[in-house]
Amino acid sequence: MATIKDVAKAAGVSIATVSNYLNATRPVSGQTAERIQKAIEQLQYTANLSAKSLRANRYTEVGVILPNLNDPYYVQIFQGIEHAFSGTPYFVNAAFSYDIPELERSIAENFLKKQVCGLILVSCIPDDGMFYASRFTEQDKVVVVLDREIRGLDANFITFDYAAVMESLTGELLTRGHRDIVLMAGDPAFTSEENCIRGFSRAFDQCGVPCGKVLQTELNREGAFRATMSLLRTQVPQVVIATSEASAGGIMEALSLCGHGDGSVPVVTLGEEHWNKFTHSFANFSTARPAIRMGQTAGELVLEQLRVPASSQRIVLQDSSVMGKKMFSAIESPKSSKEQAPLKLLLLQAPAVDTFLNLLQDFTHRTGIETQVTTLPHHKLSEEILRHCRDKRYDIIMYDIPWLPMLASRGVLQDLTDWLKGVDTDIFFPGCLDYYSRFRKRAYGVPFIYAPQIFFYRKDLFEQPQLREQFRKLYGTTLRPPNTLKEYNTMGEFFTRKTDAIAYGMSVAAAYPECLAPELYTRMKAYGGSIFSRGGKVVLDSPQNKKAYENLLRALQVAKPDYLQATDVSIIGDFLCGETAMLIGYPAYMTDVADLRKSSMIGSIGYSLIPGRAPLLGGWGMGIGTGCGNETGALAFLRWMCDEQMGNYFALLGGQTTMTSSYTNDELVKLYPWLPMYHSAYESASPTLMPELPGGGVLSSEAVDEVVCRWLYKVIREDMPVPDGITATCLELEKMVRDVQR
């Protein structure tokens, strides 16, 4: 292995000169530098920088923290940083925070362990100057902050004049007569975003007109896509301005999906310098921030202050963009040539459905058919569906999968068996049509929402050494995701009564029968019990079902005490806001996918199969109501739903599609890492279905739930013994069976 002495001999210079060249400690002439570099390459010399750093008490690694590398802006910044350190003895270590404060702090702490000598970052914790002051600047480490100033931190800061750029862009649009302008910006706590909003508002003030709408979103494609889809339900703006290329990509996707991808709603974005003027950006127009120069300036500033410590500098770069005269000429959207009656939809009032409504604009754009939507809560939806039998009010009906046998047998839904033969049903979960569509070997709808029960838990608590040791001493076993319902209750007791680390171990939803019944049925399924035999005989009075009742009662003793007011939605809120350590819930009620994603990425939330390994399969289908007044449009609607790309959009917005590909899509899994767990849960999940009685009668699942829960509430509220409650329930169910068979 070549040594520095060998390099000096080959280059014809002293060892000290080679050292000066390698460490940039003293100037070396151009010709001498060329000879040294040629000798290094010929001898394949590699300096032992780690050993040298230790000997000299000098470190050669520089940390870089960026939000992501999905936005071309950050790619170019990193390119500039790399260029600045090229040919120097310093190494660049890059990491990405994804705008998650906890993750950024963890990265910074890891950089400290590596003894970085400098740090360049775009921060998502602009109000925590003390964090970086105590760990970096007060320890004489060079820090360069880009774009988002960290308040209370005396560090170098490099940015662009965002207020001036945004005022110029907005002013140009206003001059051209545009008024309905929307700004899609990030968190105003970031000074770059705050200045963009200020410049946007200032342009309207200068023009003397009311300010346009400012929408705050995450600075990524997914956040902008969700925000734009929501916006387009109530407003189609003349122009949208984005503060990042990544946001522009999400905006353009939403506009295209909703029929505005022809440039009729121009998108303007803050961008970067590119040679390919017409093809580099998703947007119709982008500015030209010299991002590479920003990164290079940051790197050079670190190098300069490593050589000669100096006071912090503040550098404001200018955007070199120039407006194009024809950039904002609007293009008329194509109009449908056919007038068609609106399609009347009856849907569940739920977060996942609200998400789905954003996609209806695409259906209207493709077909020219408008939609009229009625949404009702679960307990009122079934009543309205049965009224449809009399009034023929709706074209499309959404149904809970346990309702299917009753609705099909009563003629509420049209038979779609022949039509479904022309649909590629392989896109759905294997065998799911048996649950979502078929009754007596005929099909009455298409699968819509997949909702298996999933176990979520506070991973940060389960992995905390002190809590793990405390749990081991108390119960003689390991604190880990529970495999059984008994373990689940034991852990609930631990978190609720044995530690102050969190308020409660779990929440239980028992406000209404539709919430409480699944709590019992999950336990019955896990213990091998059931309500009916296949032939329709009531078999509730069994040892397995008694265990299920007793397990539920024990869970209530250690759960958050408001269980009689708790719903499927509220228990998820308890968990996400940090009140409970564990949750058995349906993903369809998870409204804040962004928050869940952040929690997953920083390791505070984990997910697993539910205790007992017997999840209920919740889910919803869509069918056509008998007497539909627009059958052609209704069939077009169902076919539109059976599109894998629509499934991906639904998943991106936070919905749970029944299409397999959305759970194996690499990009979606990267965004939402819990999707494979949802996918694997299907193998052991099944719904609670009512048996077909001898003679062809069909029980109403809602009526059964009502009876079961009526007596279960008496057991819970009045301290009725479990055997007495089960006996009373059996008697009433047996009468129900006899009544249906008459």
C-alpha positions, -999 to +999 in steps of 0.1 A: +000+000+000+014+034-010+023+059+016+024+097+016+062+093+013+058+074-019+035+101-033+060+128-024+088+109-041+068+102-073+057+139-075+092+152-068+081+173-038+084+172+000+061+153+023+050+186+038+039+198+003+018+167-002+003+172+032-006+208+024-023+197-008-043+169+009-054+190+038-057+224+020-036+239+049-014+260+026-016+271-011+000+247-036+008+259-072-013+246-100+016+226-116+027+211-083-010+202-075-012+184-109+019+164-102+007+154-068-027+144-080-012+123-109+011+105-084-019+098-061-038+083-090-009+062-103-001+049-068-038+045-059-029+063-026-057+065+000-051+086+031-061+071+064-083+100+073-098+085+104-065+078+120-052+112+109-082+129+124-078+111+157-041+120+159-047+156+150-078+159+170-094+170+137-125+155+120-132+155+083-169+146+080-196+171+072-233+164+079-261+174+055-298+172+065-323+177+038-361+172+038-359+146+010-345+139-025-379+137-042-379+174-049-354+184-077-346+215-056-330+195-029-312+173-055-296+203-069-287+217-035-269+184-027-252+185-061-238+219-052-226+208-018-209+177-033-192+199-058-178+222-031-162+194-012-149+175-043-111+173-042-110+182-005-102+158+024-138+162+037-166+136+034-202+145+030-228+125+050-264+131+038-296+121+057-332+130+051-357+142+077-389+140+056-399+171+076-404+151+108-389+170+137-382+139+158-363+123+129-343+154+123-332+156+159-322+119+158-301+125+126-284+154+142-276+134+173-261+106+152-240+132+133-226+143+167-216+107+174-197+107+142-179+139+153-189+159+122-170+191+119-197+210+102-235+208+094-255+220+064-293+217+068-328+226+057-345+223+091-381+214+100-376+226+136-372+264+131-383+272+166-357+251+184-325+271+181-313+259+215-311+223+201-285+232+175-268+259+196-260+236+225-248+207+203-232+225+174-225+262+174-215+264+211-191+235+204-175+255+176-189+234+148-197+253+116-234+254+108-250+266+076-288+268+076-306+269+042-340+285+034-357+280+068-341+302+094-338+287+129-349+313+154-325+319+182-295+303+165-264+323+156-255+304+125-248+311+088-280+315+068-284+313+030-318+319+013-335+334-017-356+366-017-389+346-016-411+375-008-399+394-039-401+364-062-437+355-051-448+392-053-434+393-088-451+361-099-484+370-084-483+406-096-477+393-132-508+371-129-529+399-115-518+422-143-530+396-168-565+397-152-563+366-131-580+370-097-589+335-085-554+325-076-545+298-050-512+296-033-502+261-021-477+267+006-460+248+034-459+255+071-456+293+076-433+285+106-406+280+079-393+315+069-392+306+032-429+297+032-438+327+055-420+350+030-438+334+000-472+340+017-461+376+025-451+383-011-484+367-024-505+389-001-484+420-009-491+416-046-528+417-040-525+447-018-505+465-045-532+457-070-560+467-046-580+435-048-590+409-022-563+384-015-564+349-031-567+317-011-537+303+007-537+265+014-512+250+038-500+215+030-471+192+033-444+200+009-446+168-011-466+153-040-490+134-017-499+163+005-505+186-024-525+159-043-548+155-013-552+193-008-559+199-044-585+171-047-603+186-017-601+221-032-615+210-065-647+197-048-657+233-042-636+255-064-617+254-097-592+283-095-578+302-124-542+296-114-524+276-087-490+286-074-468+260-056-438+267-034-421+235-044-417+213-075-428+183-055-461+200-046-465+210-082-464+174-092-492+165-068-513+195-080-509+186-116-519+150-109-551+161-092-559+186-119-555+160-146-576+135-127-604+160-123-604+170-160-582+201-159-550+186-172-552+206-205-535+237-191-569+254-184-557+258-148-520+268-151-497+257-123-467+280-114-440+267-091-408+278-075-382+258-094-345+255-103-322+264-131-323+238-159-310+236-195-342+218-206-365+248-203-397+232-216-396+197-201-379+198-167-410+207-147-444+192-140-458+228-139-468+251-168-442+275-155-414+274-130-389+299-117-352+294-119-336+294-084-298+287-087-301+258-063-267+243-072-251+276-065-269+277-031-255+243-022-220+252-035-221+284-015-230+265+016-202+240+011-176+268+004-188+286+035-182+255+057-147+251+042-138+287+047-149+288+083-132+255+090-099+271+079-106+305+095-133+307+120-154+338+115-187+354+125-219+341+109-229+353+075-263+360+060-265+355+022-296+362+001-295+349-035-316+361-064-340+341-086-330+345-122-364+337-137-382+359-163-420+356-170-431+343-204-457+364-222-479+334-232-475+313-201-509+319-186-532+319-216-562+298-205-574+268-225-611+260-224-620+227-209-638+202-232-675+201-225-697+170-226-718+169-257-745+149-240-769+160-213-774+131-189-794+128-157-773+130-125-764+098-108-779+095-072-755+079-047-764+067-012-732+063+008-720+059+044-710+089+064-674+080+071-638+094+067-629+069+040-660+079+020-653+116+023-619+108+009-635+089-020-658+118-028-627+138-040-624+113-068-659+117-082-647+147-103-628+122-124-659+101-131-678+133-141-649+144-164-647+110-181-684+104-186-701+138-184-724+124-157-728+146-126-734+129-092-757+137-063-745+123-031-764+115+001-743+103+031-758+089+063-743+074+095-742+036+098-774+031+118-795+054+096-780+041+063-796+007+065-830+023+072-827+045+042-817+016+020-848-003+030-869+028+022-854+027-013-875-005-019-906+016-017-895+049-032-867+039-057-846+069-045-811+059-055-791+046-084-760+035-065-762+020-030-733+014-006-738-015+017-720-031+047-710-067+037-731-084+064-761-067+049-757-082+015-777-114+020-807-095+033-806-068+006-802-094-022-830-116-008-854-086-005-847-074-041-831-041-030-800-046-053-799-055-090-784-088-101-751-080-118-739-115-124-738-113-162-723-077-162-696-087-138-684-114-163-670-085-184-650-071-155-615-082-146-622-093-110-587-107-105-577-072-094-595-077-061-583-097-031-587-134-039-621-147-030-634-114-017-663-114-041-678-142-020-680-117+009-686-084-010-707-094-040-722-129-040-754-144-026-767-178-036-740-178-064-753-146-079-734-112-078-751-080-066-723-055-064-686-048-065-661-046-036-654-010-025-637-005+009-615-032+026-614-028+064-597-056+084-591-051+121-554-042+128-535-039+160-517-006+165-494+001+194-470+027+208-437+012+197-417+038+217-434+026+249-431-011+241-393-007+234-385+015+264-360-004+285-374+007+319-410-002+310-399-036+296-380-044+328-409-033+350-433-054+329-410-084+332-408-081+370-446-078+373-457-105+349-427-126+342-429-122+304-417-098+277-435-066+268-442-071+231-472-070+207-497-094+223-504-127+206-535-135+227-565-116+240-554-125+276-520-109+269-538-079+255-558-074+287-527-079+308-508-052+289-539-030+292-538-034+329-501-026+330-503+007+311-535+018+328-527+009+364-491+000+368-472+029+351-475+066+346-460+064+311-494+069+295-529+075+307-546+042+295-537+009+279-566+009+255-600+023+245-631+002+238-658+014+214-692+007+230-714+038+222-737+020+197-744-016+188-725-013+155-694-004+176-699-028+205-708-059+185-675-062+167-657-060+201-676-091+212-675-109+178-637-105+176-633-123+209-658-149+200-640-156+167-606-158+185-620-184+211-637-205+184-673-194+192-701-182+171-737-171+173-753-195+148-744-229+134-743-232+096-779-245+097-791-214+116-793-229+151-785-205+179-753-218+195-743-187+216-745-206+249-711-223+248-678-222+268-660-205+240-685-176+239-685-173+277-648-168+275-653-140+249-678-122+272-655-124+302-625-113+282-645-082+270-656-074+306-620-075+318-609-053+289-635-027+300-621-027+335-587-015+323-598+006+293-604+043+292-635+048+313-656+066+286-662+034+267-700+038+267-695+071+247-666+059+226-669+051+189-647+036+162-635+071+153-630+084+188-608+054+200-585+061+170-584+097+181-574+086+217-546+065+202-532+091+178-533+119+204-513+098+228-539+089+254-538+051+249-509+026+243-528+001+221-556+000+196-576-026+178-593-007+150-604-005+114-580+014+091-610+029+073-615+052+103-579+065+101-583+100+088-549+115+093-526+093+071-499+120+072-497+118+110-497+080+110-469+080+084-447+104+105-453+084+136-444+052+118-412+067+103-399+079+137-407+046+153-434+057+177-462+036+162-461+000+153-487-023+138-493-060+138-520-087+135-546-083+163-543-104+195-560-137+189-550-137+153-587-137+141-595-103+128-630-094+116-632-084+080-652-052+078-659-038+044-683-022+020-696-028-015-714-008-041-745-020-059-772-007-082-806-001-066-836-019-080-856+005-101-825+026-109-835+055-133-801+057-149-788+021-154-763+030-181-747+057-159-748+034-129-730+006-148-704+031-160-699+042-124-692+006-112-668+000-141-650+033-133-646+020-097-631-013-110-599+005-122-566-003-105-554+033-110-584+046-091-576+021-064-541+036-061-555+072-060-579+061-032-550+045-013-529+077-017-557+098-003-559+075+027-586+050+017-585+012+018-592-002-016-601-038-022-575-041-050-544-061-043-520-041-063-523-010-041-509-030-012-479-042-031-471-010-050-435-001-041-441+037-041-473+035-020-456+011+004-427+035+008-452+063+016-474+041+038-453+013+053-483-003+070-499-014+037-482-049+036-496-056+071-531-047+059-525-070+029-513-100+051-543-095+075-566-106+047-554-142+050-569-146+085-598-121+083-634-130+077-667-111+082-695-119+106-722-133+082-757-145+089-766-180+080-792-189+055-820-205+073-838-237+063-865-227+039-844-198+025-850-172+052-823-146+058-817-129+091-809-092+093-774-088+107-784-054+122-813-070+140-790-097+154-765-071+166-793-052+183-804-082+203-769-093+212-759-058+223-792-051+242-784-079+266-746-072+266-753-036+277-773-051+306-743-072+315-721-042+314-743-016+330-764-036+354-738-061+364-760-090+351-741-123+353-727-134+319-746-167+319-779-149+325-771-124+297-763-152+273-794-172+281-817-141+276-799-134+243-804-170+231-841-169+238-846-137+219-825-149+189-844-182+188-877-163+186-862-142+158-853-173+138-888-188+142-904-155+131-882-154+099-890-190+091-928-185+093 
